[in-house]
């Protein structure tokens, strides 16, 4: 027969092993590089602005109001946020010159943007809530109507 104190010690040992094992697995199985999903994360601007750090370094797809100004390109939550301007309700857009020219017709309209989010966090020191880099798509969204579809 096993004594009560020995049972207690065995139970305590088993619990400590169970508590430490997940930590060991997490520490040893995790790699230093960030795994990116094969498909972009579809996320609304409100959720993205609320917790940008949750999507840091991930490819995201979201809809917002595009404001293209020289060296100050941004995606805002609302059109009114551009007029005030509420910079914390926006993400800076890292566009090259060719992209700026390509997307100029979409300026001051709602667009869908796909790219990699670099978060500074909602409470970060920068004026924007982060930056969207490696932009692979900027697509017109309602109420935007492309010029070639307007019937005269």
Beta strands, then each sheet from edge to edge (+ up, - down):
strand 1: 41-42
strand 2: 59-67
strand 3: 74-76
strand 4: 90-93
strand 5: 110-119
strand 6: 130-140
sheet 1: 1+ 2+ 3- 4+ 6+ 5-
end
